[in-house]
């Protein structure tokens, strides 16, 4: 008898789902459970309308190879029960374990229908000829016919002139060399993957253009590039274990070249390229599927991205030619259909922040478009994808700078053009004109995208443009005037809250962004629960501080990830856990308790957050840290902090800005270029605060700061106390103007009530402090 282990699910692992507490978002439900064995096992799943699993009311699925399953048919609305068992390899026969605990769930009416075809029928009718990536032979003929009528069809003229012709005469890129003494150097790591990205451009663009134009010389040159890259050492500097970014790009180059040049390769050349592609894809697949096991622990950014950047294109082009291809493609489809995205959920949020939304979604969109084109399986209809365009719209608005959380390689620069390209895909998918507006703003502002490594080293916009215009319809832009967007947008799935006024006009736009997230400081998130950012009138005022040097640099690990760099509080000089222990990072969480819009008295955006749990590793005597945000009358912000401790402690109220501040008693003033801001500590239960500022990056190697601009960091320190109540008023104003916000304090029982009023607009709010 096979024994069944049912380990407890934790924050870092997949859940047992669905259950009584699961609000289903789509039909059929996605079944997940903790693995019963660490190595590969097989499962039997049953789901039924009968609690006793009567045979005629029960569906039994045999031979499930992983701890997740998406049914191939939708379920009728109603109440269901499910259970699973561990089974022997179906090819070897044998029995199964006893059944797991029975869990119940309810399927409501009207859910989006998103079944996944089963393995037996998933690839029936798929093309066995080449090419398979993006276009097939008939679609190529149709494209050629359109080009004969219009040489600019789908942006072909720009793609051909700027992304193809240059590679005809360019020297072959040498195979990247290993690091000195095999010790990673950030500069060389980046150059290595950018060289591989250029090799991908050369192979893919020459192959596509050569076939499309039937240009023999171009096809020959594409073959030369392909065979050159295929000759690179699969265990060398571009191997997955050595530089995964380089490995992803090399595999992509081989897949596109093998697919599009297939009729022009000899049998020996095909065998050579196929063998190398199998080896390189196998390295990536083994890491994601067998070593990291993202179906067990789904919170690992690069292995998840490897599915879209490598396993999808390689799996498609090698399907019907090697059995491993179907295994890789099946795993990827089942992961995408069931567990994706681990970084967000029903609201479309992305806990790692907008830059990693951009990177992750760029490759996923490419992959899912390829999957749809080749297999007909449409994964982009899942609820996450239909809503995730909201995340950059609200949390990385056009025209804002340093106004979003998480690791960002474009830190200090406007929203990247690729973010706009991504959101345009969702405009084409959903017809949402706000998304099209977003794209048009980024296209207008980012004119020199190819000069930036985080653009050119990752994608070619002219190729992206051509694919999009071929695959998706035009959508009319809708500007985000008040009423077209939500004044308070709460991403419950990730614990971010965005408040906006006049997003449609950068010179009048005010954006307040705050977070307290269940993801803690895992992956590319930081120790910034209860933190906030403020961008107003075209100017970043309370900023995401620091600079992007490289992942793992002292700037990254000792400053940007730490609470010290955030607009937040520290306790006795200590902040939230944001170290290298992933489990502790995932435990250092916060929560948004409430977020809504209050329409009275001129209107007010409101959010209440609790981040006490995030400090427990460093400040075990912290019992409470709640922070309330009030964005009043689209004009000014009030922040109310409540901190309780089991022993007296000093707090530092932190804020960061690009400019030196003027400090005067309980007031600080930021003088920007387009905007100013006055901050006032209206109330402190422990007495007046001691204000100071500095322009140092604590704990950062001075060598990393060469050529980087200074920033200024405000510390407002309290006296020691076990109970702290702080109320802070922030009044941003356009340069050359001034706002008069008055306040009046009244004692009320054991606390105080503070009334605020904007003299010009009359927008007012009373806040109780207990």
C-alpha positions in Angstrom: 0.0 0.0 0.0 1.4 3.4 -1.0 1.4 5.9 1.9 0.0 9.4 1.4 1.6 12.3 3.1 -0.4 15.5 3.4 2.1 18.2 4.6 0.9 21.5 5.9 0.8 24.3 3.3 2.8 27.4 4.2 3.2 30.9 2.8 6.0 29.8 0.5 4.2 26.8 -0.9 1.1 26.0 -3.0 -2.2 25.9 -1.2 -4.7 23.2 -0.9 -7.4 24.6 -3.2 -10.2 25.1 -3.7 -11.9 24.9 -0.4 -14.8 26.4 1.6 -13.0 29.7 1.8 -12.1 29.9 -1.9 -14.0 32.4 -4.0 -13.7 30.9 -7.4 -12.8 33.4 -10.2 -13.1 31.1 -13.2 -14.7 27.8 -14.3 -13.4 25.1 -14.0 -11.7 25.5 -10.7 -7.9 25.0 -10.4 -6.9 22.1 -8.1 -3.7 22.4 -6.2 -2.2 20.5 -3.3 1.0 20.0 -1.4 3.3 17.4 -3.1 3.1 14.0 -1.4 6.6 13.2 -2.6 9.5 15.5 -3.4 10.5 13.7 -6.5 8.2 13.1 -9.4 5.0 11.4 -8.4 1.6 10.6 -10.0 -1.8 11.4 -8.6 -5.4 10.4 -8.9 -7.9 13.2 -8.5 -11.7 12.9 -7.9 -14.2 15.7 -7.9 -17.9 15.1 -7.4 -21.3 16.6 -6.5 -21.6 13.7 -4.0 -19.9 14.0 -0.6 -19.6 10.2 -0.6 -18.2 10.2 -4.2 -21.0 8.1 -5.8 -19.6 6.7 -9.0 -22.2 8.3 -11.4 -21.6 11.7 -9.9 -17.8 11.6 -9.8 -15.1 12.5 -12.3 -11.9 10.5 -11.8 -8.6 11.7 -13.4 -5.7 9.3 -13.5 -2.0 9.8 -14.1 -1.6 13.5 -13.1 2.2 14.0 -13.0 2.3 17.1 -10.8 0.4 18.5 -7.8 -1.9 20.7 -9.9 -4.7 20.1 -12.3 -7.0 22.1 -14.5 -10.1 20.2 -15.9 -10.7 20.2 -19.6 -14.5 21.0 -19.2 -16.4 23.5 -17.2 -18.5 22.5 -14.2 -22.2 23.1 -13.7 -22.9 25.6 -10.9 -23.3 24.0 -7.6 -21.5 22.4 -4.6 -18.6 20.0 -5.1 -16.2 17.8 -3.2 -12.7 16.8 -4.1 -9.9 14.5 -3.0 -6.7 13.1 -4.3 -4.4 10.1 -3.9 -0.8 9.3 -4.6 -0.4 6.6 -7.3 2.3 4.5 -8.9 3.6 5.3 -12.4 0.8 4.4 -14.8 3.3 2.8 -17.1 4.4 0.4 -14.4 1.0 -0.4 -13.1 0.4 -0.8 -9.3 -1.9 0.7 -6.8 -2.5 4.0 -5.1 -2.6 5.4 -1.6 -5.6 6.1 0.5 -7.6 9.2 -0.3 -6.7 12.7 1.1 -8.9 14.8 3.2 -12.1 15.8 1.4 -12.5 19.5 0.6 -15.6 21.2 -0.6 -16.2 24.2 -2.8 -19.0 26.0 -4.7 -19.1 26.9 -8.3 -21.3 30.0 -8.8 -23.0 31.0 -12.0 -21.5 33.4 -14.6 -17.8 32.8 -14.1 -15.4 33.1 -17.1 -15.0 29.7 -18.7 -11.3 28.8 -19.1 -10.8 25.0 -19.3 -7.5 23.5 -20.5 -7.6 20.7 -23.1 -6.3 17.4 -21.7 -2.9 16.0 -22.7 -4.5 13.5 -25.0 -6.1 16.1 -27.3 -3.9 19.1 -26.6 -1.8 19.0 -29.7 -4.2 17.1 -32.1 -4.1 18.9 -35.5 -1.0 21.0 -34.7 1.3 21.7 -37.6 4.2 19.3 -38.1 5.8 21.5 -40.7 7.8 24.6 -40.1 7.6 27.5 -39.2 5.4 27.3 -36.2 6.5 30.4 -34.2 4.1 33.3 -34.9 3.2 32.5 -38.5 2.7 29.3 -40.5 3.2 28.8 -44.2 -0.2 30.1 -45.2 0.0 33.1 -42.9 3.4 33.9 -44.4 1.8 33.8 -47.9 -1.0 36.1 -46.7 1.6 38.5 -45.2 3.5 38.6 -48.4 0.4 39.4 -50.3 -0.3 42.4 -48.0 3.3 43.6 -48.4 2.9 43.5 -52.2 0.1 46.0 -51.7 1.7 48.1 -48.9 5.4 47.9 -48.1 4.6 49.5 -44.7 2.1 46.8 -43.7 2.2 46.2 -40.0 5.3 48.4 -39.7 7.3 46.1 -41.9 9.3 48.9 -43.5 10.7 50.1 -40.1 11.4 46.6 -39.0 13.3 45.8 -42.2 15.2 49.0 -42.3 16.2 49.2 -38.7 16.1 45.7 -37.3 17.1 43.5 -40.2 19.5 45.1 -42.6 22.2 45.9 -40.0 22.8 42.2 -39.3 23.7 41.5 -42.9 27.1 43.1 -42.6 27.6 43.1 -38.9 30.5 40.9 -37.6 29.5 37.7 -35.9 29.3 38.3 -32.2 32.1 36.3 -30.5 31.0 33.7 -28.0 31.0 35.4 -24.5 33.9 34.6 -22.3 33.8 33.4 -18.7 34.2 35.9 -15.8 37.7 36.4 -14.5 38.3 33.5 -12.0 34.7 32.6 -12.6 33.6 35.3 -10.2 30.5 37.2 -11.4 31.1 40.9 -12.3 27.9 42.9 -12.8 29.2 44.8 -15.8 30.4 41.7 -17.6 27.2 39.8 -16.7 25.1 42.6 -18.3 27.4 42.8 -21.4 27.2 39.0 -21.8 23.5 38.9 -21.9 23.2 41.9 -24.2 25.6 40.2 -26.6 23.3 37.2 -26.5 20.3 39.4 -27.1 21.9 40.9 -30.2 22.6 37.3 -31.4 18.9 36.6 -30.9 18.0 39.7 -32.9 20.4 38.7 -35.7 19.1 35.2 -36.0 15.4 35.9 -35.6 15.2 39.0 -37.7 17.3 37.7 -40.6 15.4 34.4 -40.6 11.9 36.0 -40.6 12.9 38.7 -43.2 14.8 36.3 -45.4 11.8 33.9 -45.6 9.3 36.7 -46.0 11.2 38.3 -48.9 12.5 35.0 -50.3 16.0 36.6 -50.3 18.5 33.9 -50.7 21.5 36.0 -49.5 19.6 36.9 -46.4 18.6 33.3 -45.7 22.3 32.3 -46.1 23.4 35.0 -43.7 20.7 34.0 -41.2 22.0 30.4 -41.4 25.6 31.6 -40.8 24.4 33.4 -37.6 22.4 30.4 -36.5 25.2 27.9 -36.9 27.6 30.3 -35.3 25.5 30.5 -32.2 24.8 26.8 -32.2 28.6 26.3 -32.0 28.9 28.0 -28.6 29.7 25.7 -25.7 26.5 24.5 -24.0 28.4 24.1 -20.7 30.3 27.4 -21.0 29.7 31.0 -20.3 26.2 30.9 -21.8 25.1 27.8 -20.0 22.1 28.2 -17.7 24.0 27.6 -14.5 26.6 30.3 -15.4 24.4 33.1 -16.7 20.7 32.3 -17.0 19.9 35.6 -18.8 22.4 34.7 -21.5 21.1 31.1 -21.7 17.5 32.3 -22.2 18.5 34.4 -25.2 20.7 31.8 -26.8 17.9 29.2 -26.6 15.5 31.7 -28.1 17.8 32.4 -31.0 18.2 28.7 -31.7 14.5 28.1 -31.6 13.6 30.9 -34.0 16.4 30.1 -36.4 15.7 26.3 -36.4 12.0 26.9 -37.0 12.1 29.5 -39.7 15.1 28.2 -41.5 14.1 24.6 -41.3 13.6 24.0 -45.1 17.0 25.6 -45.8 19.0 23.5 -43.4 20.5 20.2 -44.4 19.7 17.1 -42.3 23.1 17.4 -40.7 22.6 21.1 -39.8 19.1 20.3 -38.4 20.5 17.6 -36.3 23.3 19.8 -35.0 21.0 22.7 -34.1 18.3 20.4 -32.7 20.8 18.6 -30.4 22.1 21.9 -29.0 18.6 23.3 -28.5 17.6 20.2 -26.7 20.6 20.4 -24.4 20.1 24.1 -23.6 16.4 23.8 -23.1 17.0 20.7 -21.0 19.2 22.7 -18.7 16.5 25.3 -18.2 13.7 22.8 -17.8 15.7 20.7 -15.2 16.2 23.8 -13.1 12.6 25.0 -13.1 10.9 21.6 -13.0 13.2 19.4 -11.0 15.5 21.6 -8.9 13.6 24.7 -8.0 10.2 22.9 -8.5 8.1 26.0 -9.1 5.0 23.8 -8.9 6.0 23.2 -5.2 7.3 26.7 -4.3 6.1 29.1 -6.9 7.9 32.3 -5.7 11.0 32.3 -7.8 11.1 34.9 -10.5 13.7 33.6 -13.1 12.5 30.0 -13.2 9.0 31.2 -13.8 10.2 33.4 -16.6 12.2 30.6 -18.1 8.9 28.9 -19.1 7.9 31.7 -21.4 11.3 32.6 -22.7 12.6 29.1 -23.4 10.2 26.2 -22.8 7.4 27.6 -24.9 9.4 28.4 -28.1 11.6 25.4 -27.8 8.7 23.1 -27.0 6.7 24.3 -30.0 9.5 24.0 -32.5 10.6 20.5 -31.2 7.1 19.1 -30.8 6.6 15.9 -32.9 10.4 15.6 -33.1 11.5 14.8 -29.6 9.3 13.5 -26.7 10.9 15.9 -24.2 9.2 18.8 -26.1 5.7 17.7 -25.2 6.8 17.2 -21.6 8.2 20.8 -21.4 5.2 22.3 -23.2 2.7 20.3 -21.1 4.3 21.4 -17.8 4.3 25.1 -19.0 0.7 25.1 -20.1 -0.5 23.4 -16.9 1.5 25.9 -14.8 0.1 28.9 -16.7 -3.4 27.5 -16.5 -3.3 26.8 -12.8 -0.7 28.5 -10.7 0.1 31.7 -12.7 0.6 34.3 -11.5 2.0 33.6 -8.1 2.7 37.4 -7.8 -0.9 38.5 -8.0 -4.5 37.4 -8.3 -8.0 38.6 -8.9 -7.2 42.3 -9.2 -4.3 41.8 -11.6 -1.6 43.1 -9.2 2.1 42.2 -9.4 3.8 42.1 -6.0 7.4 42.5 -7.4 6.5 45.9 -8.8 6.0 47.4 -12.2 9.4 46.8 -13.7 9.1 43.1 -13.0 5.5 43.2 -14.2 6.9 44.6 -17.4 9.6 41.9 -17.7 7.5 39.0 -16.6 4.4 39.9 -18.7 6.5 40.8 -21.8 7.7 37.2 -22.1 4.5 35.7 -21.0 2.5 37.6 -23.6 5.0 36.5 -26.3 4.7 32.9 -25.1 0.9 32.9 -24.9 0.6 34.5 -28.3 2.8 31.7 -29.7 0.8 29.1 -27.9 -2.5 30.5 -29.2 -1.1 30.7 -32.7 0.2 27.2 -32.8 -2.3 25.2 -30.6 -5.4 27.4 -30.5 -5.3 27.4 -26.7 -6.2 30.8 -25.3 -4.8 31.4 -21.9 -5.1 35.1 -21.9 -8.8 34.9 -21.2 -8.1 34.0 -17.6 -9.3 36.7 -15.1 -5.8 37.8 -14.1 -4.9 38.7 -17.6 -8.1 40.6 -18.3 -7.4 42.9 -15.3 -3.6 43.1 -15.0 -3.4 46.1 -17.2 -4.8 48.0 -14.3 -1.6 47.5 -12.3 0.7 49.8 -14.3 -2.2 52.2 -15.1 -2.7 52.9 -11.4 0.7 52.0 -9.9 3.2 53.2 -12.5 1.2 56.1 -14.2 2.6 57.8 -17.2 4.6 60.9 -16.4 5.6 59.7 -12.9 9.2 59.1 -11.7 10.4 57.2 -8.6 6.8 56.7 -7.7 6.4 52.9 -7.5 7.7 50.2 -5.3 10.2 47.3 -5.8 13.3 46.7 -7.8 13.5 48.9 -10.9 16.3 48.9 -13.4 14.8 52.2 -14.8 14.8 53.8 -11.4 14.7 57.6 -11.8 13.4 57.5 -15.4 9.9 57.6 -16.7 7.8 54.5 -17.3 9.5 52.4 -19.9 8.2 52.0 -23.4 8.0 48.2 -23.0 5.5 48.7 -20.2 3.4 50.6 -22.7 3.8 47.9 -25.3 2.6 45.3 -22.7 -0.5 47.3 -21.7 -1.4 47.8 -25.4 -1.6 44.0 -25.7 -4.2 44.1 -23.0 -6.0 46.9 -24.8 -6.1 44.6 -27.9 -7.3 41.7 -25.7 -9.9 43.5 -23.7 -10.8 46.6 -25.8 -9.9 48.9 -22.8 -9.2 52.4 -24.1 -7.5 53.4 -20.9 -4.8 50.9 -21.7 -4.4 52.3 -25.2 -4.1 55.8 -23.8 -1.3 54.6 -21.5 0.6 53.1 -24.4 0.3 56.3 -26.4 1.7 58.3 -23.5 4.8 56.1 -23.1 5.3 56.0 -26.9 5.3 59.8 -26.9 7.7 60.2 -23.9 10.3 57.4 -24.6 11.7 58.4 -28.0 15.2 57.0 -27.5 14.4 53.5 -26.1 17.2 51.7 -27.9 19.8 53.7 -26.0 18.8 52.2 -22.7 20.1 48.8 -21.7 16.8 47.8 -20.0 15.1 48.2 -23.3 17.5 47.3 -26.0 19.0 44.5 -24.0 15.6 42.8 -23.7 13.5 43.4 -26.8 13.2 44.9 -30.2 10.2 47.3 -30.4 10.0 47.2 -34.2 9.5 43.4 -34.1 7.0 43.8 -31.3 5.1 46.4 -33.2 4.9 44.2 -36.3 3.6 41.2 -34.4 1.0 43.3 -32.4 -0.4 45.1 -35.5 -0.7 41.7 -37.3 -2.3 39.9 -34.3 -4.5 42.5 -32.6 -7.2 45.1 -33.5 -6.9 48.9 -33.2 -8.4 50.3 -30.0 -9.4 53.9 -29.5 -7.7 55.7 -26.6 -9.8 56.9 -23.6 -8.1 59.4 -21.3 -8.2 58.8 -17.5 -10.3 61.9 -16.7 -11.9 61.9 -13.2 -14.9 59.5 -13.5 -13.1 57.2 -16.0 -10.8 55.8 -13.4 -11.3 54.9 -9.7 -10.1 57.6 -7.3 -9.0 54.9 -4.9 -7.7 51.6 -6.4 -7.1 48.8 -4.0 -5.2 45.8 -5.3 -6.3 43.4 -2.6 -4.2 40.6 -4.1 -0.9 42.3 -3.4 -1.8 45.0 -0.8 -1.2 48.2 -2.8 -3.4 51.2 -2.8 -3.2 54.0 -5.4 -5.0 57.3 -5.2 -5.0 59.7 -8.2 -6.3 63.1 -9.2 -6.1 64.3 -12.8 -4.0 61.5 -14.2 -4.9 62.8 -17.6 -2.8 66.0 -17.1 0.8 65.5 -15.9 1.0 69.2 -14.8 -2.0 68.7 -12.5 -1.6 65.1 -11.6 -1.3 64.0 -7.9 -0.5 60.4 -7.2 -0.3 58.8 -3.7 0.8 55.2 -3.6 0.9 53.1 -0.5 1.4 49.4 0.3 1.3 46.8 3.0 1.7 43.5 1.4 1.2 39.8 2.2 4.3 39.2 0.1 6.6 40.9 2.5 10.1 41.5 1.1 10.3 38.3 -1.0 12.0 38.3 -4.3 12.1 41.9 -5.8 9.9 43.4 -3.1 11.4 45.5 -0.3 11.0 46.0 3.5 8.5 48.8 2.8 5.2 47.7 4.3 3.1 50.8 5.3 5.4 52.9 3.0 4.2 55.5 0.7 5.3 57.5 -2.4 4.0 60.9 -3.6 4.3 62.4 -7.1 2.6 65.8 -7.7 2.5 68.3 -10.5 5.1 66.6 -12.6 7.5 66.1 -9.7 8.5 63.2 -7.5 8.3 64.6 -3.9 8.4 61.6 -1.6 10.5 59.1 -3.6 11.5 55.5 -4.0 15.1 56.3 -2.9 18.5 55.0 -4.0 19.9 54.1 -7.4 19.9 51.0 -9.6 23.4 49.7 -9.6 22.8 46.0 -10.0 20.9 43.2 -8.3 22.9 42.1 -5.3 25.0 45.3 -5.0 25.5 46.9 -1.7 23.2 49.7 -2.9 20.6 47.1 -3.5 21.0 44.9 -0.5 22.0 47.4 2.2 19.9 50.4 1.1 17.1 49.9 -1.4 15.7 46.7 0.1 15.9 48.1 3.7 13.2 50.1 5.5 15.8 52.8 6.1 15.4 53.8 2.4 11.6 54.0 2.5 9.0 56.6 3.5 8.2 54.8 6.7 9.2 54.4 10.3 12.0 52.6 12.0 12.0 51.6 15.7 15.2 52.2 17.7 17.0 52.4 14.4 15.6 49.0 13.2 13.3 48.2 10.3 11.5 45.3 8.7 13.2 42.1 7.7 14.6 42.3 4.2 17.6 39.9 4.2 18.5 36.8 2.3 16.3 34.3 4.1 13.3 33.8 1.8 11.1 32.3 4.5 11.7 35.3 6.8 11.1 37.7 3.9 7.7 36.0 3.2 6.9 36.3 7.0 7.7 40.1 7.1 4.2 41.0 5.9 1.7 43.8 6.1 -2.0 44.1 5.4 -4.3 46.7 4.0 -7.3 46.6 6.4 -9.5 49.1 4.5 -9.3 51.3 1.4 -12.2 53.4 0.0 -13.3 56.7 -1.3 -15.3 59.0 1.0 -17.4 61.4 -1.1 -18.4 64.0 1.5 -16.7 67.3 2.3 -14.9 67.6 -1.0 -14.0 63.9 -1.2 -11.3 61.9 0.4 -9.3 58.8 -0.5 -8.7 56.7 2.6 -6.6 53.6 3.4 -5.6 51.9 6.7 -2.7 49.5 6.9 -1.0 47.4 9.5 2.7 46.5 9.2 3.6 45.3 12.8 4.3 41.8 11.6 7.0 43.0 9.2 9.2 44.2 12.1 9.0 41.1 14.3 12.4 39.7 13.4 14.2 42.9 14.4 11.8 44.6 16.8 10.0 41.8 18.7 8.6 44.3 21.2 6.6 46.1 18.5 2.9 45.2 19.1 1.1 47.6 16.7 1.9 49.8 13.8 -1.1 51.0 11.9 -0.9 53.8 9.4 -3.9 55.7 7.9 -3.7 57.7 4.7 -6.2 60.5 3.8 -6.0 62.2 0.4 -8.3 65.1 1.0 -10.1 67.1 -1.7 -7.6 66.0 -4.4 -5.3 68.5 -2.7 -3.4 67.4 0.5 -2.5 64.3 2.4 -2.7 63.5 6.1 -0.9 60.5 7.5 -1.8 59.1 11.0 0.5 56.6 12.6 -0.3 54.5 15.7 2.5 52.6 17.3 2.3 50.5 20.5 5.3 48.7 22.1 5.9 46.5 25.1 8.8 48.7 26.1 9.7 52.3 25.4 11.4 53.1 22.1 12.3 55.9 19.8 10.7 56.2 16.4 12.3 57.8 13.3 9.7 59.0 10.8 11.5 58.8 7.5 11.0 60.5 4.2 13.2 60.8 1.1 13.4 63.4 -1.6 15.6 64.6 -4.5 16.3 68.0 -2.9 17.7 69.4 0.3 14.9 70.4 2.7 14.3 73.4 4.7 13.7 72.4 8.4 11.9 74.7 10.8 10.7 73.4 14.1 8.0 70.8 13.3 8.0 71.6 9.6 10.0 70.6 6.6 9.8 72.1 3.1 10.8 70.4 -0.2 11.7 72.9 -3.0 11.4 71.1 -6.4 11.6 72.2 -10.0 8.0 71.9 -10.9 6.4 71.5 -7.4 7.0 72.2 -3.8 5.8 70.4 -0.6 5.4 71.5 3.0 5.2 68.8 5.6 4.1 69.5 9.2 4.1 67.2 12.2 0.7 68.3 13.5 0.6 66.0 16.5 3.0 63.8 18.4 1.9 62.1 21.6 5.5 61.9 22.9 6.2 65.6 22.4 8.0 67.5 19.6 10.1 65.6 17.1 13.8 66.3 16.4 14.2 66.9 12.7 17.4 66.2 10.8 18.4 65.4 7.2 21.4 63.9 5.5 22.5 62.9 1.9 24.3 59.6 2.6 23.4 56.1 1.5 24.1 54.1 4.6 26.0 50.9 4.2 26.7 51.4 0.5 30.2 50.8 -1.0 31.5 54.3 -2.0 32.8 52.8 -5.3 29.1 52.2 -6.3 28.2 55.9 -5.8 30.6 57.4 -8.4 28.7 59.7 -10.7 25.3 59.2 -8.9 23.2 62.1 -7.8 22.7 62.9 -4.1 19.3 62.5 -2.4 18.1 63.8 0.9 16.8 61.7 3.8 14.6 63.2 6.5 14.7 61.7 10.0 12.1 63.0 12.5 12.8 61.4 15.8 10.5 61.0 18.7 11.3 60.8 22.4 11.3 57.3 23.9 7.8 56.0 24.7 5.8 52.8 24.7 2.9 54.5 22.9 3.2 56.8 19.9 0.6 58.7 18.0 1.8 60.8 15.1 -0.2 62.9 12.6 1.6 64.4 9.6 0.2 66.9 7.1 1.7 66.9 3.5 0.7 69.8 1.2 2.1 69.6 -2.3 1.7 72.6 -4.5 2.6 73.7 -8.0 5.7 75.7 -8.3 5.0 79.4 -7.7 1.7 78.8 -6.0 0.8 78.1 -2.4 -2.0 76.2 -0.6 -3.3 77.3 2.7 -4.4 74.2 4.7 -5.4 75.0 8.3 -5.9 72.6 11.1 -7.5 72.8 14.6 -7.0 70.4 17.4 -9.6 69.5 20.1 -9.2 67.2 23.0 -11.7 64.3 23.0 -11.7 61.8 25.8 -8.3 60.0 25.9 -7.4 61.3 22.4 -7.7 64.3 20.2 -9.7 65.3 17.1 -7.9 67.3 14.4 -9.9 69.2 11.7 -8.2 70.1 8.4 -9.4 72.5 5.8 -8.1 73.8 2.4 -8.9 77.5 2.3 -9.3 77.6 -1.5 -11.4 74.5 -2.1 -13.0 74.1 1.3 -12.1 70.4 1.3 -12.1 69.3 4.9 -11.8 66.3 7.1 -11.8 65.6 10.9 -9.5 62.8 12.1 -9.7 61.2 15.5 -6.4 60.1 17.2 -6.9 57.6 20.0 
